[in-house]
């Protein structure tokens, strides 16, 4: 017997979801790719997998396989994951949902955010003043004064 979400005991167990079946399916394919199972064994287990309704039944299909290793991000994904975590922590500090790691950190973050916003605004204004049309930057050629531009 097991408990369901409401805390009552259910003799049959807890029903499995399609997502849980898909996780088991992926584990079976990974085991075949590693040479742990033959394709005939995978097909036989996949056939049984579709008949199962409960979580404890799913475990029987992969009981003789090693637990999957946790995946770690590699390359750019690792860098992006770290940057995302840092950004989330900074936003939490700015919004007051997390304690400041160092005194004055929140003020520094606000000042840095405002400065970055001002720099972006200034870059847009300067680009608009100097012209960024389809024909490029007018009046910036070496002989622009001779042709009557820029002067």
N, C-alpha and C positions, 0 to 999 in steps of 0.2 A: 504494500500500500504506500501511496505517496500523498503529499499535500498539494492542493491546487492553489491558485492565486488568492482565493478567499480563506485559506487556512483550513479547509475541511479535507478529510481524507477521501481519496478516490482509489478504489481497488484496481482499476485498469492502468493507472499512471497518468502522466501528463501528455497530451497530444503534441505531436511535433508539427512544425511549420514547414512550408515549402522552402524557406531559406535554410532551415536546418538540414533538410534533405539535400539541398544544393551543396552545403558544406561537406557533407559525407560523400557526395558524388565527386566533388573536387579532390577530396582526400584519396578516393579510390583511383582516380586518374593519375594523381601524383605518384601513388604507390606503383602503378603500372609503368609510369615513366622512369621510376628508379629501379625497375626490375624486380620489385617485391611480389608482384602479382602478374599472372599471365592475362592476356585479353579475355580468355575464356572465363577465368575466375572473376574478372571485373564485370563481364556481362552477366554472369550468374548472380553476383552480389547486387548489381543494379536492378535486376529483375525482382529480387527480394525486397530491395529498398522501396520500390513503388507500392508494395503491399503493406508496408509498416504504417502504423498510425501513432505509435507512442515513442517517446524519447528513448526509453530503455531498450527498445527494439533496434533503434539506429546504432546504438553502441555495439551491438552484436556483430554488425557488418565490418567494423574496423577494430575489433578487439585484439586481433593478432598483428596489428600494424603499430609502429611507433607513433607517439604523439607528434603532431606537426611542430616544427621549430618556429618560434615567433619570427616574423619577417622584420628586418631592419631596413630602413631607407638607405639607398645607396646613391652616391654621386650627388647630382643636383637636388634630388628629392630630400636627401639628408640636410642639405643646406637650407632648402625652402622650408622644411619642417621646423628646423631650429629658428629660422627667421620668423615664421608664423607664430611659434610659441612665445618668442620674445615680444612680438608685436601685441599678441593677446595679453601678455602680462603688463605691458606698458599701458594699453587701453584700460585694463582693469584698474591700474593705479590712477590714471587720469579721471576715471569715472567714480573713484572713491570706493570701489568694491574690493580692493585689496590694500593691505597696509603698504606704506612706502618702504622700500628697502633701505633707503638712506634719507635723512632729513633734507628737505628742500628738493627732493627728486621730482615731485609733482610740479613745482614751479618751473624747474628746468625743462621738463617735458612740454609744458604749456608754452614757454618762451620759444623753444625749438620749433614747435608746431607752427606758431605764429610767424616766425622768421622764414620758414620754408614756404608758407603760404604767400608771404610778401615777395619772396624771390620769384616764385612762379608767376605772380601777378605782374611784377616788374618785367619779367622776360616776355610776357604776352604783350604788354604795353609797348615795350621797345621794338618788338617785332612788328607791331601794327604801325608804329610811327615811321619806321624805316621802310615799310612796304614789303609784304611777302605775297605779292600777286603772282599770276601765272607767268609773267615775264621776268621774275626774279627780283633782285634788289636794284631798283632804278637809281641811277645817279652814283653808283659805286664803282663804275668802271674807271680804268686808268685815264681815259681821254674823255670823260664825261663833261668837263668844263669846256673843252674845245667844241663839243657838239651842242652846247647850250643847256646842259643839264647840271644840276647840283651847284649852281654858283651864282 
